[in-house]
Amino acid sequence: MAEVPIEMWEMQLAFAIGLLGIYAGWRGTIGRMTGFYDLSGAVKTLLFGLVVGVLVASLIDSLILGPIRLESVNIIEVSVIALVIGMAESAFALFLLGRPRTVGLRASAPYGWTLGLGFGAMRSAHLNVRLFDPNVWEGTTGFEPFNIALACVLTLTTCIGHASIASWQGSRIIQHERARTFFTSSLARTVLIISTVLTIFSPFVIFLVVPMVAWSWFPAHANWLPSGMTPSAAQAYRRTLRSSSRHVRAAADRIRGEKVIEEE
């Protein structure tokens, strides 16, 4: 039986942190949009992302992380390999999010978000395992408090980054702009792949992309995710949000034992 690179419970923690990226990414608009898109389809797309994310993580490990560890490649070779993988991811996202049924439901953007969460969760889980392995790179890897915290940052960055890119692709598909999104999203994925892999060898590289990923959260939730809604659905969605905020305030101000009477 082949030995695992780290203790089993450490590996389980690495994957648990990776899967928590899905929970973090489901907060915000995508969680409040339940009822305005096909939730079962979004979960199915998430599963596609998890499965394909495993394959992509394996490719990145064997073609990029491994050769960097052996110091057998240079930055140009790494960039070309990462670009090819990024193009493959973008092509798969366009195929999955551009299917006639998905476009007909105008659900390409939220489906793209969940697809990206699946991608990111598996990629970050794999990177977390390498980060916890002291034999990968002396001086930076190993199971210690700093690397546990770094694994959380790496997971959030990878999950939100992939989700934002795929969500943007989905929103552009609705507007019939597929070709331009392919090249732009491929370049964005290339930068994300290279930066997250290099984080294993130089931890502070991740903070070069954290600001861009953090920025992408706001247009994704304000514009890209709701982009597929019809005007009437968007109006109903805004009304639902206003109603929800009133309910929260009413629950906080309510005196226990008294009835709550709310005017429509």
ROTOR-122288 format. One line per 4 residues: number of its first residue (from 0); their letters; for each residue x, y, z of C-alpha. Coordinates in steps of 0.1 Angstrom, whole numbers, padded with zeros to 4 digits, m for minus. Layout:
BEGIN
NUM) a) X,Y,Z | ...
! end
This chain:
BEGIN
0) maev) 0000,0000,0000 | 0013,0034,m0010 | 0020,0058,0019 | 0003,0091,0020
4) piem) 0027,0121,0020 | 0013,0134,0054 | m0006,0120,0083 | m0042,0110,0074
8) wemq) m0058,0135,0098 | m0036,0163,0083 | m0048,0154,0048 | m0084,0154,0060
12) lafa) m0079,0188,0075 | m0064,0200,0042 | m0094,0188,0022 | m0118,0202,0049
16) igll) m0103,0236,0045 | m0106,0233,0007 | m0143,0224,0010 | m0150,0252,0033
20) giya) m0142,0275,0004 | m0175,0264,m0011 | m0194,0275,0020 | m0176,0309,0020
24) gwrg) m0183,0313,m0017 | m0220,0305,m0013 | m0225,0335,0010 | m0238,0368,m0004
28) tigr) m0258,0371,m0036 | m0257,0335,m0047 | m0273,0325,m0014 | m0300,0351,m0015
32) mtgf) m0309,0343,m0051 | m0324,0309,m0042 | m0358,0307,m0060 | m0346,0330,m0088
36) ydls) m0327,0302,m0106 | m0326,0264,m0108 | m0308,0254,m0076 | m0306,0218,m0085
40) gavk) m0289,0227,m0117 | m0264,0249,m0098 | m0256,0219,m0075 | m0251,0197,m0105
44) tllf) m0227,0222,m0120 | m0209,0223,m0086 | m0204,0186,m0089 | m0190,0190,m0124
48) glvv) m0166,0215,m0110 | m0155,0191,m0082 | m0148,0162,m0106 | m0130,0183,m0132
52) gvlv) m0112,0202,m0105 | m0096,0169,m0093 | m0083,0163,m0128 | m0070,0198,m0132
56) asli) m0053,0197,m0098 | m0035,0165,m0108 | m0023,0180,m0141 | m0011,0211,m0123
60) dsli) 0008,0190,m0098 | 0025,0168,m0124 | 0032,0195,m0150 | 0039,0226,m0129
64) lgpi) 0043,0220,m0092 | 0065,0189,m0096 | 0089,0203,m0121 | 0092,0235,m0101
68) rles) 0101,0214,m0071 | 0128,0196,m0091 | 0139,0230,m0105 | 0136,0215,m0141
72) vnii) 0116,0243,m0156 | 0118,0281,m0160 | 0090,0307,m0157 | 0084,0308,m0194
76) evsv) 0077,0271,m0196 | 0055,0273,m0165 | 0035,0301,m0180 | 0029,0282,m0213
80) ialv) 0018,0251,m0195 | m0005,0272,m0172 | m0019,0290,m0202 | m0028,0257,m0219
84) igma) m0045,0245,m0187 | m0063,0278,m0183 | m0075,0276,m0219 | m0088,0241,m0213
88) esaf) m0107,0252,m0182 | m0122,0282,m0201 | m0133,0259,m0230 | m0149,0235,m0206
92) alfl) m0167,0264,m0188 | m0180,0278,m0221 | m0192,0244,m0231 | m0210,0237,m0198
96) lgrp) m0224,0272,m0193 | m0233,0278,m0230 | m0256,0248,m0234 | m0290,0257,m0249
100) rtvg) m0309,0247,m0218 | m0287,0267,m0194 | m0288,0298,m0217 | m0325,0294,m0221
104) lras) m0329,0296,m0183 | m0305,0326,m0182 | m0286,0308,m0155 | m0251,0308,m0170
108) apyg) m0237,0333,m0144 | m0249,0316,m0112 | m0240,0282,m0127 | m0206,0296,m0135
112) wtlg) m0202,0307,m0099 | m0208,0272,m0085 | m0187,0256,m0112 | m0158,0279,m0102
116) lgfg) m0163,0270,m0065 | m0160,0233,m0074 | m0128,0240,m0094 | m0113,0261,m0066
120) amrs) m0122,0237,m0038 | m0104,0207,m0053 | m0074,0228,m0065 | m0070,0244,m0031
124) ahln) m0075,0211,m0012 | m0046,0196,m0033 | m0024,0226,m0027 | m0031,0225,0010
128) vrlf) m0018,0189,0011 | 0014,0200,m0006 | 0016,0229,0018 | 0014,0207,0048
132) dpnv) 0040,0182,0035 | 0074,0192,0049 | 0092,0173,0021 | 0079,0195,m0007
136) wegt) 0101,0225,m0001 | 0123,0229,0029 | 0117,0261,0049 | 0082,0269,0037
140) tgfe) 0061,0237,0038 | 0051,0217,0068 | 0022,0213,0092 | 0024,0244,0114
144) pfni) 0000,0272,0125 | 0013,0297,0099 | 0006,0272,0070 | m0028,0264,0084
148) alac) m0037,0301,0082 | m0021,0303,0048 | m0042,0273,0036 | m0073,0293,0046
152) vltl) m0062,0323,0026 | m0051,0301,m0003 | m0085,0284,m0003 | m0105,0316,m0003
156) ttci) m0084,0331,m0030 | m0086,0301,m0053 | m0123,0295,m0048 | m0134,0331,m0051
160) ghas) m0110,0336,m0080 | m0122,0307,m0101 | m0159,0315,m0092 | m0156,0351,m0103
164) iasw) m0139,0342,m0136 | m0166,0316,m0144 | m0194,0339,m0133 | m0181,0366,m0156
168) qgsr) m0179,0341,m0184 | m0215,0331,m0178 | m0227,0367,m0178 | m0210,0374,m0211
172) iiqh) m0225,0343,m0226 | m0260,0358,m0220 | m0248,0388,m0240 | m0235,0366,m0268
176) erar) m0198,0375,m0262 | m0182,0341,m0260 | m0150,0346,m0281 | m0136,0375,m0261
180) tfft) m0144,0358,m0227 | m0124,0328,m0238 | m0091,0346,m0241 | m0096,0370,m0212
184) ssla) m0107,0343,m0188 | m0078,0320,m0199 | m0053,0347,m0191 | m0070,0353,m0157
188) rtvl) m0069,0316,m0149 | m0032,0314,m0159 | m0023,0342,m0134 | m0044,0324,m0107
192) iist) m0028,0290,m0114 | 0008,0304,m0114 | 0004,0325,m0083 | m0013,0298,m0062
196) vlti) 0013,0272,m0071 | 0042,0296,m0064 | 0026,0303,m0029 | 0037,0268,m0019
200) fspf) 0074,0278,m0024 | 0071,0315,m0015 | 0040,0321,0008 | 0037,0358,0002
204) vifl) 0031,0355,m0035 | m0005,0349,m0028 | m0009,0384,m0016 | m0001,0397,m0051
208) vvpm) m0035,0383,m0063 | m0056,0387,m0032 | m0065,0424,m0039 | m0077,0414,m0075
212) vaws) m0097,0385,m0062 | m0112,0406,m0034 | m0122,0433,m0059 | m0139,0407,m0082
216) wfpa) m0163,0398,m0054 | m0181,0431,m0057 | m0189,0432,m0095 | m0196,0395,m0094
220) hanw) m0224,0400,m0067 | m0236,0433,m0079 | m0236,0428,m0117 | m0225,0394,m0130
224) lpsg) m0246,0370,m0109 | m0279,0389,m0113 | m0272,0396,m0150 | m0295,0368,m0162
228) mtps) m0326,0381,m0145 | m0354,0396,m0165 | m0365,0431,m0155 | m0395,0417,m0136
232) aaqa) m0374,0391,m0119 | m0348,0417,m0109 | m0376,0439,m0095 | m0389,0409,m0075
236) yrrt) m0354,0401,m0063 | m0348,0437,m0050 | m0382,0436,m0033 | m0373,0404,m0016
240) lrss) m0341,0418,m0003 | m0358,0449,0011 | m0384,0426,0027 | m0357,0404,0042
244) srhv) m0340,0434,0058 | m0373,0445,0074 | m0378,0411,0088 | m0343,0411,0103
248) raaa) m0349,0445,0120 | m0384,0434,0132 | m0369,0402,0147 | m0342,0422,0165
252) drir) m0366,0448,0179 | m0394,0424,0188 | m0404,0421,0225 | m0408,0385,0233
256) gekv) m0444,0375,0239 | m0459,0402,0217 | m0474,0396,0182 | m0457,0412,0152
260) ieee) m0480,0431,0129 | m0464,0441,0096 | m0481,0461,0069 | m0474,0449,0033
! end
